[in-house]
Amino acid sequence: MENKYINRYHTFCLSLKNLEKSLVADPRADFVLEGTVLNFSLTFDISWKVMKDILVKELGVLDFALGSPRETLRQAFANGMIDSDQWMQMLRVRNQLAHDYDGTFAAEKFQDIIEEYYPLFERFKESVGRYYQQ
């Protein structure tokens, strides 16, 4: 469990680093929009699982639906890991992007991903980094 727990955090950091490339990319360029959506979705999915790991392993919180991103976000907020209700908005966007077959919604959300959501991921990384320091 220990290695899986640490590896998931490192995967989150790597995914966030990949998403960072979109900060200076042109969304009209080939594959930038698709890559940004993919990296955003992956970063979001790993982040809520990191939250779940910390809630269960470090804080001993067990009274929530472990497989539910929504419940995990609520518990993470209640326990001070995240400080914004924009995480619920991110969950909705991630869900909608999974059904955006023509890329219209992705194009609409590109700026939100790099201007609003990326900083939230960075703040989350800073707030939970102490759990992964050796």
C-alpha positions, -999 to +999 in steps of 0.1 A: +000+000+000+028+024+009+044+023-026+011+025-044+002+056-022+034+073-030+034+063-067+000+077-072+011+111-058+042+110-081+019+102-110-002+132-101+029+154-101+039+141-135+005+146-149+004+181-136+038+188-152+023+176-185-007+198-181+016+228-174+028+226-211-007+238-221-001+271-203+021+283-232+005+262-260-018+274-288-051+256-286-055+259-324-023+239-330-027+202-339-033+180-308-029+208-282-066+209-274-069+171-273-037+168-252-049+195-228-082+177-223-065+144-218-040+158-193-067+177-175-089+146-171-060+124-160-048+150-135-083+154-121-088+117-118-055+111-101-059+141-078-092+129-063-076+095-057-047+111-039-072+129-018-089+096-010-055+081-001-047+109+023-082+109+038-081+071+045-044+065+053-033+097+070-065+111+085-084+079+092-116+092+075-136+062+064-172+073+066-177+083+029-182+065-004-146+056-013-153+052-051-171+085-055-151+115-067-179+138-055-179+124-019-141+125-019-141+161-029-166+169-001-144+152+025-112+168+011-129+202+015-141+194+050-106+184+060-088+214+045-070+197+016-088+219-010-102+253-004-126+260-033-159+247-045-145+250-080-134+214-076-171+204-080-172+225-112-140+207-124-158+174-118-187+185-139-164+197-167-144+165-166-176+145-170-189+167-198-155+164-217-159+127-217-189+131-240-176+160-261-172+142-294-167+172-317-144+192-295-167+222-291-170+220-254-132+214-251-125+246-270-149+265-247-132+252-216-095+254-227-090+288-210-108+277-178-085+246-176-053+267-179-064+298-160-086+284-132-082+247-128-044+244-133-038+268-103-062+247-082-041+216-089-010+235-080-025+247-047-036+211-040-001+198-047+014+224-022-012+216+004-006+178+004+031+177-003+039+173+034+023+139+034+048+127+009+080+141+023+104+115+037 
